[in-house]
Amino acid sequence: SSPPSSQFKATFQESYQVYKRYQMVVHKDPPDKPTINQVRLVPVSFEDPQFKSSFNQSATLFAKYQMAVHKDTPSECGENE
């Protein structure tokens, strides 16, 4: 949504720190590589028609990523995960 909500703004730094830690631990990025400019966090409503229409495609892409990068099993990549 645009402009970002107050909740998005209030939690952005915390979200960025989670992203940064993930990149450093999982992908072995150096501490200066995961920058705020790389983060593309976009607040979204689960009721948004555009979100709903792209959910299955996003879930499929997420599952492929998790299985390829993290060696998760298909059952660990379900939409409830």
Secondary structure, DSSP 8 states (H G I E B T S, - for coil): --S--HHHHHHHHHHHHHHHHHHHHHS---TTSS-GGG-------TT-HHHHHHHHHHHHHHHHHHHHHS---GGGGSTT-
